């Protein structure tokens, strides 16, 4: 288990010990994409662009119940697999395009009888 996260924008971001059993690390990982976008919109640009830490310290990260976190993670993991794993994503895309083709083929080739 990872107990902290660090990157170019943070010196160190760690989970409070009181929240360790309430936060799924994979959920936290995915939520950091939201935080990353927030950070891009909340920067100070003096000599060196940096996150506005006064605002950052006030940032609230929602922590839904563990079951909800795990449900969200399962959905995002599935999307991640479909998008990044060609062996998963490509067959799913082919199936979707085949169904789309059949739908439009049937619509285009279904004619109603003209009455005289």
Biopython code that builds the backbone (N, CA, C, O; Angstrom):
import numpy as np
from Bio.PDB.StructureBuilder import StructureBuilder

atoms = [
    (1, "UNK", "N", (0.834, -1.175, 0.000)),
    (1, "UNK", "CA", (0.000, 0.000, 0.000)),
    (1, "UNK", "C", (0.881, 1.241, 0.000)),
    (1, "UNK", "O", (1.900, 1.299, 0.688)),
    (2, "UNK", "N", (0.473, 2.224, -0.777)),
    (2, "UNK", "CA", (1.207, 3.473, -0.873)),
    (2, "UNK", "C", (0.659, 4.420, 0.182)),
    (2, "UNK", "O", (-0.556, 4.591, 0.283)),
    (3, "UNK", "N", (1.532, 5.040, 0.970)),
    (3, "UNK", "CA", (1.046, 5.917, 2.029)),
    (3, "UNK", "C", (1.183, 7.400, 1.708)),
    (3, "UNK", "O", (0.800, 8.247, 2.515)),
    (4, "UNK", "N", (1.721, 7.719, 0.548)),
    (4, "UNK", "CA", (1.822, 9.129, 0.169)),
    (4, "UNK", "C", (1.976, 9.244, -1.340)),
    (4, "UNK", "O", (2.232, 8.262, -2.038)),
    (5, "UNK", "N", (1.813, 10.459, -1.818)),
    (5, "UNK", "CA", (1.915, 10.736, -3.241)),
    (5, "UNK", "C", (2.737, 12.003, -3.402)),
    (5, "UNK", "O", (2.525, 12.973, -2.675)),
    (6, "UNK", "N", (3.659, 12.009, -4.331)),
    (6, "UNK", "CA", (4.450, 13.212, -4.574)),
    (6, "UNK", "C", (4.650, 13.366, -6.078)),
    (6, "UNK", "O", (4.764, 12.378, -6.804)),
    (7, "UNK", "N", (4.690, 14.600, -6.530)),
    (7, "UNK", "CA", (5.013, 14.875, -7.928)),
    (7, "UNK", "C", (5.613, 16.263, -8.024)),
    (7, "UNK", "O", (6.032, 16.825, -7.012)),
    (8, "UNK", "N", (5.664, 16.829, -9.227)),
    (8, "UNK", "CA", (6.310, 18.115, -9.412)),
    (8, "UNK", "C", (5.580, 19.243, -8.689)),
    (8, "UNK", "O", (6.200, 20.248, -8.341)),
    (9, "UNK", "N", (4.309, 19.101, -8.462)),
    (9, "UNK", "CA", (3.537, 20.184, -7.863)),
    (9, "UNK", "C", (3.524, 20.138, -6.335)),
    (9, "UNK", "O", (3.298, 21.163, -5.693)),
    (10, "UNK", "N", (3.758, 18.991, -5.757)),
    (10, "UNK", "CA", (3.677, 18.869, -4.300)),
    (10, "UNK", "C", (5.021, 18.416, -3.738)),
    (10, "UNK", "O", (5.735, 17.618, -4.346)),
    (11, "UNK", "N", (5.333, 18.930, -2.597)),
    (11, "UNK", "CA", (6.487, 18.393, -1.898)),
    (11, "UNK", "C", (6.135, 16.987, -1.441)),
    (11, "UNK", "O", (6.886, 16.042, -1.682)),
    (12, "UNK", "N", (4.988, 16.852, -0.777)),
    (12, "UNK", "CA", (4.507, 15.539, -0.355)),
    (12, "UNK", "C", (3.045, 15.672, 0.034)),
    (12, "UNK", "O", (2.664, 16.601, 0.747)),
    (13, "UNK", "N", (2.245, 14.754, -0.431)),
    (13, "UNK", "CA", (0.832, 14.721, -0.084)),
    (13, "UNK", "C", (0.571, 13.364, 0.541)),
    (13, "UNK", "O", (0.698, 12.332, -0.119)),
    (14, "UNK", "N", (0.207, 13.368, 1.809)),
    (14, "UNK", "CA", (-0.010, 12.112, 2.532)),
    (14, "UNK", "C", (-1.420, 12.072, 3.108)),
    (14, "UNK", "O", (-2.020, 13.109, 3.390)),
    (15, "UNK", "N", (-1.931, 10.874, 3.277)),
    (15, "UNK", "CA", (-3.254, 10.679, 3.861)),
    (15, "UNK", "C", (-3.138, 10.753, 5.380)),
    (15, "UNK", "O", (-2.236, 10.173, 5.985)),
    (16, "UNK", "N", (-4.064, 11.474, 5.968)),
    (16, "UNK", "CA", (-4.091, 11.522, 7.428)),
    (16, "UNK", "C", (-4.282, 10.118, 7.976)),
    (16, "UNK", "O", (-5.044, 9.325, 7.424)),
    (17, "UNK", "N", (-3.594, 9.820, 9.049)),
    (17, "UNK", "CA", (-3.701, 8.487, 9.661)),
    (17, "UNK", "C", (-5.141, 8.156, 10.022)),
    (17, "UNK", "O", (-5.541, 6.994, 9.959)),
    (18, "UNK", "N", (-5.923, 9.157, 10.398)),
    (18, "UNK", "CA", (-7.317, 8.929, 10.778)),
    (18, "UNK", "C", (-8.186, 8.518, 9.584)),
    (18, "UNK", "O", (-9.299, 8.026, 9.772)),
    (19, "UNK", "N", (-7.684, 8.718, 8.354)),
    (19, "UNK", "CA", (-8.462, 8.400, 7.157)),
    (19, "UNK", "C", (-7.972, 7.154, 6.420)),
    (19, "UNK", "O", (-8.577, 6.754, 5.426)),
    (20, "UNK", "N", (-6.905, 6.546, 6.883)),
    (20, "UNK", "CA", (-6.310, 5.423, 6.169)),
    (20, "UNK", "C", (-7.317, 4.307, 5.886)),
    (20, "UNK", "O", (-7.318, 3.744, 4.791)),
    (21, "UNK", "N", (-8.158, 3.987, 6.839)),
    (21, "UNK", "CA", (-9.129, 2.905, 6.641)),
    (21, "UNK", "C", (-10.401, 3.365, 5.935)),
    (21, "UNK", "O", (-11.287, 2.557, 5.658)),
    (22, "UNK", "N", (-10.490, 4.648, 5.646)),
    (22, "UNK", "CA", (-11.675, 5.193, 4.990)),
    (22, "UNK", "C", (-11.440, 5.545, 3.531)),
    (22, "UNK", "O", (-12.377, 5.922, 2.826)),
    (23, "UNK", "N", (-10.208, 5.428, 3.072)),
    (23, "UNK", "CA", (-9.871, 5.873, 1.726)),
    (23, "UNK", "C", (-9.197, 4.765, 0.929)),
    (23, "UNK", "O", (-8.149, 4.248, 1.316)),
    (24, "UNK", "N", (-9.811, 4.416, -0.176)),
    (24, "UNK", "CA", (-9.244, 3.438, -1.107)),
    (24, "UNK", "C", (-8.157, 4.157, -1.908)),
    (24, "UNK", "O", (-8.431, 5.181, -2.534)),
    (25, "UNK", "N", (-6.941, 3.641, -1.897)),
    (25, "UNK", "CA", (-5.827, 4.319, -2.565)),
    (25, "UNK", "C", (-6.041, 4.464, -4.059)),
    (25, "UNK", "O", (-5.601, 5.448, -4.653)),
    (26, "UNK", "N", (-6.704, 3.510, -4.672)),
    (26, "UNK", "CA", (-6.959, 3.614, -6.110)),
    (26, "UNK", "C", (-7.967, 4.736, -6.376)),
    (26, "UNK", "O", (-7.836, 5.460, -7.363)),
    (27, "UNK", "N", (-8.963, 4.886, -5.512)),
    (27, "UNK", "CA", (-9.902, 6.005, -5.622)),
    (27, "UNK", "C", (-9.131, 7.317, -5.495)),
    (27, "UNK", "O", (-9.336, 8.249, -6.272)),
    (28, "UNK", "N", (-8.250, 7.374, -4.508)),
    (28, "UNK", "CA", (-7.429, 8.564, -4.284)),
    (28, "UNK", "C", (-6.583, 8.856, -5.513)),
    (28, "UNK", "O", (-6.460, 10.012, -5.918)),
    (29, "UNK", "N", (-6.002, 7.831, -6.108)),
    (29, "UNK", "CA", (-5.204, 7.978, -7.331)),
    (29, "UNK", "C", (-6.049, 8.629, -8.427)),
    (29, "UNK", "O", (-5.630, 9.611, -9.040)),
    (30, "UNK", "N", (-7.242, 8.077, -8.671)),
    (30, "UNK", "CA", (-8.094, 8.636, -9.712)),
    (30, "UNK", "C", (-8.532, 10.060, -9.377)),
    (30, "UNK", "O", (-8.610, 10.905, -10.268)),
    (31, "UNK", "N", (-8.814, 10.334, -8.116)),
    (31, "UNK", "CA", (-9.248, 11.677, -7.744)),
    (31, "UNK", "C", (-8.140, 12.705, -7.948)),
    (31, "UNK", "O", (-8.417, 13.890, -8.135)),
    (32, "UNK", "N", (-6.914, 12.263, -7.914)),
    (32, "UNK", "CA", (-5.800, 13.189, -8.112)),
    (32, "UNK", "C", (-5.817, 13.802, -9.508)),
    (32, "UNK", "O", (-5.221, 14.859, -9.713)),
    (33, "UNK", "N", (-6.481, 13.169, -10.472)),
    (33, "UNK", "CA", (-6.633, 13.787, -11.795)),
    (33, "UNK", "C", (-7.497, 15.047, -11.682)),
    (33, "UNK", "O", (-7.241, 16.037, -12.369)),
    (34, "UNK", "N", (-8.517, 15.013, -10.818)),
    (34, "UNK", "CA", (-9.347, 16.185, -10.564)),
    (34, "UNK", "C", (-8.509, 17.259, -9.863)),
    (34, "UNK", "O", (-8.574, 18.438, -10.209)),
    (35, "UNK", "N", (-7.738, 16.838, -8.893)),
    (35, "UNK", "CA", (-6.877, 17.776, -8.159)),
    (35, "UNK", "C", (-5.852, 18.400, -9.106)),
    (35, "UNK", "O", (-5.555, 19.590, -9.003)),
    (36, "UNK", "N", (-5.316, 17.606, -10.018)),
    (36, "UNK", "CA", (-4.346, 18.125, -10.986)),
    (36, "UNK", "C", (-4.961, 19.257, -11.806)),
    (36, "UNK", "O", (-4.331, 20.296, -12.000)),
    (37, "UNK", "N", (-6.190, 19.059, -12.287)),
    (37, "UNK", "CA", (-6.861, 20.113, -13.047)),
    (37, "UNK", "C", (-7.102, 21.337, -12.170)),
    (37, "UNK", "O", (-6.940, 22.467, -12.628)),
    (38, "UNK", "N", (-7.488, 21.123, -10.914)),
    (38, "UNK", "CA", (-7.684, 22.231, -9.981)),
    (38, "UNK", "C", (-6.373, 23.005, -9.822)),
    (38, "UNK", "O", (-6.364, 24.235, -9.844)),
    (39, "UNK", "N", (-5.280, 22.279, -9.663)),
    (39, "UNK", "CA", (-3.970, 22.918, -9.473)),
    (39, "UNK", "C", (-3.586, 23.769, -10.681)),
    (39, "UNK", "O", (-3.019, 24.850, -10.525)),
    (40, "UNK", "N", (-3.887, 23.290, -11.870)),
    (40, "UNK", "CA", (-3.557, 24.055, -13.081)),
    (40, "UNK", "C", (-4.304, 25.380, -13.116)),
    (40, "UNK", "O", (-3.819, 26.351, -13.698)),
    (41, "UNK", "N", (-5.484, 25.428, -12.498)),
    (41, "UNK", "CA", (-6.294, 26.646, -12.482)),
    (41, "UNK", "C", (-5.995, 27.535, -11.282)),
    (41, "UNK", "O", (-6.485, 28.662, -11.211)),
    (42, "UNK", "N", (-5.212, 27.053, -10.355)),
    (42, "UNK", "CA", (-4.947, 27.788, -9.115)),
    (42, "UNK", "C", (-3.450, 27.891, -8.863)),
    (42, "UNK", "O", (-2.913, 27.304, -7.923)),
    (43, "UNK", "N", (-2.797, 28.649, -9.724)),
    (43, "UNK", "CA", (-1.347, 28.786, -9.586)),
    (43, "UNK", "C", (-0.961, 30.241, -9.340)),
    (43, "UNK", "O", (-1.667, 31.174, -9.723)),
    (44, "UNK", "N", (0.168, 30.393, -8.697)),
    (44, "UNK", "CA", (0.813, 31.700, -8.541)),
    (44, "UNK", "C", (1.932, 31.731, -9.568)),
    (44, "UNK", "O", (2.696, 30.774, -9.697)),
    (45, "UNK", "N", (2.023, 32.819, -10.288)),
    (45, "UNK", "CA", (3.098, 32.905, -11.281)),
    (45, "UNK", "C", (3.986, 34.105, -10.987)),
    (45, "UNK", "O", (3.836, 35.185, -11.558)),
    (46, "UNK", "N", (4.901, 33.870, -10.086)),
    (46, "UNK", "CA", (5.928, 34.900, -9.872)),
    (46, "UNK", "C", (7.094, 34.470, -10.742)),
    (46, "UNK", "O", (6.922, 34.356, -11.955)),
    (47, "UNK", "N", (8.240, 34.231, -10.198)),
    (47, "UNK", "CA", (9.373, 33.761, -10.992)),
    (47, "UNK", "C", (9.211, 32.308, -11.388)),
    (47, "UNK", "O", (9.700, 31.883, -12.435)),
    (48, "UNK", "N", (8.523, 31.543, -10.547)),
    (48, "UNK", "CA", (8.360, 30.100, -10.755)),
    (48, "UNK", "C", (6.894, 29.765, -10.519)),
    (48, "UNK", "O", (6.372, 30.005, -9.430)),
    (49, "UNK", "N", (6.232, 29.219, -11.517)),
    (49, "UNK", "CA", (4.818, 28.883, -11.380)),
    (49, "UNK", "C", (4.642, 27.799, -10.322)),
    (49, "UNK", "O", (5.303, 26.761, -10.362)),
    (50, "UNK", "N", (3.741, 28.056, -9.376)),
    (50, "UNK", "CA", (3.496, 27.078, -8.322)),
    (50, "UNK", "C", (2.037, 27.134, -7.887)),
    (50, "UNK", "O", (1.347, 28.134, -8.086)),
    (51, "UNK", "N", (1.589, 26.040, -7.291)),
    (51, "UNK", "CA", (0.220, 25.949, -6.806)),
    (51, "UNK", "C", (0.030, 26.922, -5.657)),
    (51, "UNK", "O", (0.901, 27.073, -4.801)),
    (52, "UNK", "N", (-1.119, 27.579, -5.649)),
    (52, "UNK", "CA", (-1.470, 28.484, -4.561)),
    (52, "UNK", "C", (-1.761, 27.631, -3.327)),
    (52, "UNK", "O", (-2.860, 27.096, -3.181)),
    (53, "UNK", "N", (-0.778, 27.509, -2.448)),
    (53, "UNK", "CA", (-0.895, 26.612, -1.296)),
    (53, "UNK", "C", (-1.898, 27.111, -0.257)),
    (53, "UNK", "O", (-2.438, 26.307, 0.502)),
    (54, "UNK", "N", (-2.156, 28.404, -0.207)),
    (54, "UNK", "CA", (-3.173, 28.911, 0.715)),
    (54, "UNK", "C", (-4.533, 28.335, 0.309)),
    (54, "UNK", "O", (-5.285, 27.846, 1.152)),
    (55, "UNK", "N", (-4.837, 28.397, -0.990)),
    (55, "UNK", "CA", (-6.086, 27.818, -1.492)),
    (55, "UNK", "C", (-6.057, 26.294, -1.395)),
    (55, "UNK", "O", (-7.061, 25.665, -1.060)),
    (56, "UNK", "N", (-4.896, 25.711, -1.692)),
    (56, "UNK", "CA", (-4.806, 24.246, -1.689)),
    (56, "UNK", "C", (-5.115, 23.669, -0.311)),
    (56, "UNK", "O", (-5.785, 22.643, -0.197)),
    (57, "UNK", "N", (-4.632, 24.322, 0.719)),
    (57, "UNK", "CA", (-4.873, 23.834, 2.080)),
    (57, "UNK", "C", (-6.357, 23.840, 2.432)),
    (57, "UNK", "O", (-6.781, 23.141, 3.352)),
    (58, "UNK", "N", (-7.139, 24.618, 1.709)),
    (58, "UNK", "CA", (-8.585, 24.672, 1.937)),
    (58, "UNK", "C", (-9.353, 23.702, 1.027)),
    (58, "UNK", "O", (-10.562, 23.528, 1.180)),
    (59, "UNK", "N", (-8.655, 23.084, 0.095)),
    (59, "UNK", "CA", (-9.295, 22.162, -0.845)),
    (59, "UNK", "C", (-9.877, 20.964, -0.106)),
    (59, "UNK", "O", (-9.193, 20.325, 0.694)),
    (60, "UNK", "N", (-11.128, 20.669, -0.376)),
    (60, "UNK", "CA", (-11.810, 19.537, 0.247)),
    (60, "UNK", "C", (-11.844, 18.376, -0.748)),
    (60, "UNK", "O", (-12.306, 18.540, -1.877)),
    (61, "UNK", "N", (-11.370, 17.234, -0.343)),
    (61, "UNK", "CA", (-11.434, 16.030, -1.176)),
    (61, "UNK", "C", (-12.554, 15.167, -0.625)),
    (61, "UNK", "O", (-12.488, 14.726, 0.523)),
    (62, "UNK", "N", (-13.588, 14.917, -1.431)),
    (62, "UNK", "CA", (-14.708, 14.115, -0.930)),
    (62, "UNK", "C", (-14.283, 12.673, -0.690)),
    (62, "UNK", "O", (-13.506, 12.105, -1.458)),
    (63, "UNK", "N", (-14.792, 12.100, 0.365)),
    (63, "UNK", "CA", (-14.507, 10.699, 0.673)),
    (63, "UNK", "C", (-15.847, 9.977, 0.828)),
    (63, "UNK", "O", (-16.411, 9.915, 1.921)),
    (64, "UNK", "N", (-16.347, 9.432, -0.290)),
    (64, "UNK", "CA", (-17.607, 8.689, -0.191)),
    (64, "UNK", "C", (-17.396, 7.385, 0.589)),
    (64, "UNK", "O", (-16.258, 7.010, 0.871)),
    (65, "UNK", "N", (-18.481, 6.699, 0.935)),
    (65, "UNK", "CA", (-18.327, 5.407, 1.622)),
    (65, "UNK", "C", (-17.442, 4.462, 0.813)),
    (65, "UNK", "O", (-17.388, 4.550, -0.413)),
    (66, "UNK", "N", (-16.754, 3.563, 1.500)),
    (66, "UNK", "CA", (-15.801, 2.656, 0.862)),
    (66, "UNK", "C", (-16.435, 1.880, -0.300)),
    (66, "UNK", "O", (-15.801, 1.712, -1.342)),
    (67, "UNK", "N", (-17.655, 1.415, -0.136)),
    (67, "UNK", "CA", (-18.318, 0.670, -1.225)),
    (67, "UNK", "C", (-18.460, 1.533, -2.471)),
    (67, "UNK", "O", (-18.258, 1.055, -3.587)),
    (68, "UNK", "N", (-18.805, 2.796, -2.286)),
    (68, "UNK", "CA", (-18.952, 3.711, -3.428)),
    (68, "UNK", "C", (-17.593, 3.979, -4.071)),
    (68, "UNK", "O", (-17.487, 4.031, -5.296)),
    (69, "UNK", "N", (-16.567, 4.148, -3.262)),
    (69, "UNK", "CA", (-15.218, 4.337, -3.805)),
    (69, "UNK", "C", (-14.830, 3.137, -4.665)),
    (69, "UNK", "O", (-14.304, 3.301, -5.766)),
    (70, "UNK", "N", (-15.088, 1.941, -4.166)),
    (70, "UNK", "CA", (-14.720, 0.727, -4.890)),
    (70, "UNK", "C", (-15.542, 0.569, -6.163)),
    (70, "UNK", "O", (-15.033, 0.070, -7.167)),
    (71, "UNK", "N", (-16.817, 0.991, -6.136)),
    (71, "UNK", "CA", (-17.650, 0.941, -7.338)),
    (71, "UNK", "C", (-17.096, 1.901, -8.396)),
    (71, "UNK", "O", (-17.014, 1.552, -9.573)),
    (72, "UNK", "N", (-16.719, 3.104, -7.972)),
    (72, "UNK", "CA", (-16.144, 4.098, -8.889)),
    (72, "UNK", "C", (-14.832, 3.579, -9.470)),
    (72, "UNK", "O", (-14.590, 3.706, -10.670)),
    (73, "UNK", "N", (-13.995, 3.002, -8.632)),
    (73, "UNK", "CA", (-12.711, 2.448, -9.086)),
    (73, "UNK", "C", (-12.943, 1.339, -10.113)),
    (73, "UNK", "O", (-12.244, 1.287, -11.125)),
    (74, "UNK", "N", (-13.903, 0.460, -9.872)),
    (74, "UNK", "CA", (-14.178, -0.630, -10.812)),
    (74, "UNK", "C", (-14.587, -0.081, -12.180)),
    (74, "UNK", "O", (-14.154, -0.595, -13.211)),
    (75, "UNK", "N", (-15.415, 0.956, -12.189)),
    (75, "UNK", "CA", (-15.843, 1.568, -13.451)),
    (75, "UNK", "C", (-14.659, 2.220, -14.151)),
    (75, "UNK", "O", (-14.458, 2.016, -15.348)),
    (76, "UNK", "N", (-13.879, 2.997, -13.420)),
    (76, "UNK", "CA", (-12.732, 3.677, -14.030)),
    (76, "UNK", "C", (-11.664, 2.691, -14.487)),
    (76, "UNK", "O", (-11.026, 2.903, -15.519)),
    (77, "UNK", "N", (-11.462, 1.614, -13.729)),
    (77, "UNK", "CA", (-10.516, 0.573, -14.165)),
    (77, "UNK", "C", (-10.959, -0.041, -15.484)),
    (77, "UNK", "O", (-10.137, -0.291, -16.365)),
    (78, "UNK", "N", (-12.263, -0.285, -15.619)),
    (78, "UNK", "CA", (-12.797, -0.878, -16.855)),
    (78, "UNK", "C", (-12.557, 0.064, -18.029)),
    (78, "UNK", "O", (-12.115, -0.368, -19.093)),
    (79, "UNK", "N", (-12.852, 1.364, -17.836)),
    (79, "UNK", "CA", (-12.585, 2.338, -18.891)),
    (79, "UNK", "C", (-11.096, 2.398, -19.220)),
    (79, "UNK", "O", (-10.713, 2.456, -20.388)),
    (80, "UNK", "N", (-10.278, 2.384, -18.203)),
    (80, "UNK", "CA", (-8.821, 2.418, -18.401)),
    (80, "UNK", "C", (-8.376, 1.244, -19.261)),
    (80, "UNK", "O", (-7.570, 1.405, -20.178)),
    (81, "UNK", "N", (-8.903, 0.067, -18.959)),
    (81, "UNK", "CA", (-8.562, -1.124, -19.734)),
    (81, "UNK", "C", (-9.034, -0.992, -21.177)),
    (81, "UNK", "O", (-8.288, -1.291, -22.109)),
    (82, "UNK", "N", (-10.264, -0.547, -21.357)),
    (82, "UNK", "CA", (-10.804, -0.413, -22.712)),
    (82, "UNK", "C", (-10.035, 0.606, -23.536)),
    (82, "UNK", "O", (-9.844, 0.421, -24.738)),
    (83, "UNK", "N", (-9.594, 1.677, -22.895)),
    (83, "UNK", "CA", (-8.893, 2.734, -23.613)),
    (83, "UNK", "C", (-7.438, 2.362, -23.895)),
    (83, "UNK", "O", (-6.918, 2.675, -24.966)),
    (84, "UNK", "N", (-6.786, 1.707, -22.957)),
    (84, "UNK", "CA", (-5.344, 1.511, -23.068)),
    (84, "UNK", "C", (-4.896, 0.107, -23.431)),
    (84, "UNK", "O", (-3.737, -0.075, -23.805)),
    (85, "UNK", "N", (-5.754, -0.882, -23.339)),
    (85, "UNK", "CA", (-5.352, -2.252, -23.647)),
    (85, "UNK", "C", (-5.977, -2.656, -24.974)),
    (85, "UNK", "O", (-7.175, -2.932, -25.046)),
    (86, "UNK", "N", (-5.176, -2.689, -26.006)),
    (86, "UNK", "CA", (-5.689, -2.971, -27.347)),
    (86, "UNK", "C", (-6.383, -4.334, -27.422)),
    (86, "UNK", "O", (-7.327, -4.502, -28.194)),
    (87, "UNK", "N", (-5.931, -5.300, -26.635)),
    (87, "UNK", "CA", (-6.562, -6.625, -26.683)),
    (87, "UNK", "C", (-7.970, -6.592, -26.095)),
    (87, "UNK", "O", (-8.801, -7.434, -26.437)),
    (88, "UNK", "N", (-8.250, -5.622, -25.206)),
    (88, "UNK", "CA", (-9.595, -5.463, -24.639)),
    (88, "UNK", "C", (-10.384, -4.440, -25.441)),
    (88, "UNK", "O", (-11.525, -4.687, -25.832)),
    (89, "UNK", "N", (-9.764, -3.288, -25.682)),
    (89, "UNK", "CA", (-10.461, -2.176, -26.308)),
    (89, "UNK", "C", (-10.836, -2.400, -27.749)),
    (89, "UNK", "O", (-11.945, -2.062, -28.162)),
    (90, "UNK", "N", (-9.933, -2.962, -28.521)),
    (90, "UNK", "CA", (-10.190, -3.150, -29.947)),
    (90, "UNK", "C", (-11.362, -4.093, -30.203)),
    (90, "UNK", "O", (-12.239, -3.741, -30.993)),
    (91, "UNK", "N", (-11.428, -5.276, -29.580)),
    (91, "UNK", "CA", (-12.596, -6.129, -29.802)),
    (91, "UNK", "C", (-13.908, -5.458, -29.379)),
    (91, "UNK", "O", (-14.928, -5.625, -30.047)),
    (92, "UNK", "N", (-13.892, -4.716, -28.296)),
    (92, "UNK", "CA", (-15.104, -4.016, -27.849)),
    (92, "UNK", "C", (-15.509, -2.959, -28.869)),
    (92, "UNK", "O", (-16.694, -2.788, -29.155)),
    (93, "UNK", "N", (-14.534, -2.255, -29.411)),
    (93, "UNK", "CA", (-14.814, -1.232, -30.426)),
    (93, "UNK", "C", (-15.340, -1.872, -31.706)),
    (93, "UNK", "O", (-16.276, -1.354, -32.315)),
    (94, "UNK", "N", (-14.756, -2.981, -32.117)),
    (94, "UNK", "CA", (-15.221, -3.696, -33.312)),
    (94, "UNK", "C", (-16.662, -4.158, -33.127)),
    (94, "UNK", "O", (-17.479, -4.020, -34.038)),
    (95, "UNK", "N", (-16.978, -4.702, -31.962)),
    (95, "UNK", "CA", (-18.342, -5.147, -31.676)),
    (95, "UNK", "C", (-19.308, -3.975, -31.740)),
    (95, "UNK", "O", (-20.385, -4.089, -32.324)),
    (96, "UNK", "N", (-18.933, -2.849, -31.145)),
    (96, "UNK", "CA", (-19.798, -1.669, -31.149)),
    (96, "UNK", "C", (-20.022, -1.154, -32.564)),
    (96, "UNK", "O", (-21.146, -0.806, -32.925)),
    (97, "UNK", "N", (-18.962, -1.101, -33.370)),
    (97, "UNK", "CA", (-19.094, -0.635, -34.764)),
    (97, "UNK", "C", (-19.930, -1.615, -35.586)),
    (97, "UNK", "O", (-20.708, -1.193, -36.442)),
    (98, "UNK", "N", (-19.781, -2.913, -35.336)),
    (98, "UNK", "CA", (-20.577, -3.926, -36.046)),
    (98, "UNK", "C", (-22.062, -3.737, -35.729)),
    (98, "UNK", "O", (-22.903, -3.801, -36.625)),
    (99, "UNK", "N", (-22.380, -3.504, -34.458)),
    (99, "UNK", "CA", (-23.780, -3.275, -34.069)),
    (99, "UNK", "C", (-24.300, -1.981, -34.689)),
    (99, "UNK", "O", (-25.452, -1.918, -35.119)),
    (100, "UNK", "N", (-23.472, -0.967, -34.736)),
    (100, "UNK", "CA", (-23.873, 0.295, -35.345)),
    (100, "UNK", "C", (-24.123, 0.097, -36.841)),
    (100, "UNK", "O", (-25.114, 0.585, -37.384)),
    (101, "UNK", "N", (-23.227, -0.615, -37.490)),
    (101, "UNK", "CA", (-23.380, -0.892, -38.924)),
    (101, "UNK", "C", (-24.681, -1.644, -39.185)),
    (101, "UNK", "O", (-25.441, -1.273, -40.079)),
    (102, "UNK", "N", (-24.945, -2.703, -38.410)),
    (102, "UNK", "CA", (-26.156, -3.506, -38.606)),
    (102, "UNK", "C", (-27.410, -2.661, -38.377)),
    (102, "UNK", "O", (-28.388, -2.792, -39.113)),
    (103, "UNK", "N", (-27.387, -1.801, -37.365)),
    (103, "UNK", "CA", (-28.525, -0.947, -37.083)),
    (103, "UNK", "C", (-28.824, -0.038, -38.281)),
    (103, "UNK", "O", (-29.957, 0.022, -38.758)),
    (104, "UNK", "N", (-27.787, 0.670, -38.759)),
    (104, "UNK", "CA", (-28.003, 1.583, -39.876)),
    (104, "UNK", "C", (-28.297, 0.833, -41.172)),
    (104, "UNK", "O", (-29.098, 1.310, -41.976)),
    (105, "UNK", "N", (-27.691, -0.301, -41.398)),
    (105, "UNK", "CA", (-27.993, -1.114, -42.585)),
    (105, "UNK", "C", (-29.468, -1.471, -42.591)),
    (105, "UNK", "O", (-30.155, -1.302, -43.599)),
    (106, "UNK", "N", (-29.955, -1.974, -41.441)),
    (106, "UNK", "CA", (-31.357, -2.366, -41.361)),
    (106, "UNK", "C", (-32.282, -1.169, -41.541)),
    (106, "UNK", "O", (-33.314, -1.285, -42.202)),
    (107, "UNK", "N", (-31.937, -0.033, -40.972)),
    (107, "UNK", "CA", (-32.763, 1.175, -41.121)),
    (107, "UNK", "C", (-32.785, 1.648, -42.574)),
    (107, "UNK", "O", (-33.835, 2.023, -43.095)),
    (108, "UNK", "N", (-31.626, 1.628, -43.219)),
    (108, "UNK", "CA", (-31.538, 2.110, -44.595)),
    (108, "UNK", "C", (-32.198, 1.180, -45.600)),
    (108, "UNK", "O", (-32.673, 1.614, -46.650)),
    (109, "UNK", "N", (-32.220, -0.090, -45.269)),
    (109, "UNK", "CA", (-32.749, -1.070, -46.238)),
    (109, "UNK", "C", (-34.161, -1.538, -45.897)),
    (109, "UNK", "O", (-34.670, -2.463, -46.531)),
    (110, "UNK", "N", (-34.781, -0.935, -44.940)),
    (110, "UNK", "CA", (-36.160, -1.279, -44.604)),
    (110, "UNK", "C", (-37.068, -0.252, -45.268)),
    (110, "UNK", "O", (-37.043, 0.932, -44.933)),
    (111, "UNK", "N", (-37.850, -0.717, -46.191)),
    (111, "UNK", "CA", (-38.735, 0.177, -46.936)),
    (111, "UNK", "C", (-40.177, -0.174, -46.588)),
    (111, "UNK", "O", (-40.522, -1.339, -46.387)),
    (112, "UNK", "N", (-40.997, 0.848, -46.525)),
    (112, "UNK", "CA", (-42.411, 0.594, -46.320)),
    (112, "UNK", "C", (-43.054, 0.475, -47.690)),
    (112, "UNK", "O", (-42.658, 1.146, -48.643)),
    (113, "UNK", "N", (-44.070, -0.404, -47.768)),
    (113, "UNK", "CA", (-44.740, -0.599, -49.045)),
    (113, "UNK", "C", (-45.532, 0.641, -49.392)),
    (113, "UNK", "O", (-46.277, 1.172, -48.569)),
    (114, "UNK", "N", (-45.366, 1.086, -50.595)),
    (114, "UNK", "CA", (-46.132, 2.253, -51.067)),
    (114, "UNK", "C", (-47.523, 1.784, -51.451)),
    (114, "UNK", "O", (-47.678, 0.750, -52.100)),
    (115, "UNK", "N", (-48.529, 2.540, -51.052)),
    (115, "UNK", "CA", (-49.898, 2.181, -51.427)),
    (115, "UNK", "C", (-50.269, 2.921, -52.706)),
    (115, "UNK", "O", (-49.899, 4.080, -52.895)),
    (116, "UNK", "N", (-51.015, 2.228, -53.595)),
    (116, "UNK", "CA", (-51.362, 2.838, -54.864)),
    (116, "UNK", "C", (-52.714, 3.491, -54.809)),
    (116, "UNK", "O", (-53.167, 4.059, -55.803)),
]
sb = StructureBuilder()
sb.init_structure("model")
sb.init_model(0)
sb.init_chain("A")
sb.init_seg("    ")
for serial, (resi, resn, name, xyz) in enumerate(atoms, 1):
    if name == "N":
        sb.init_residue(resn, " ", resi, " ")
    sb.init_atom(name, np.array(xyz, "f"), 0.0, 1.0, " ", f" {name:<3s}", serial, name[0])
structure = sb.get_structure()
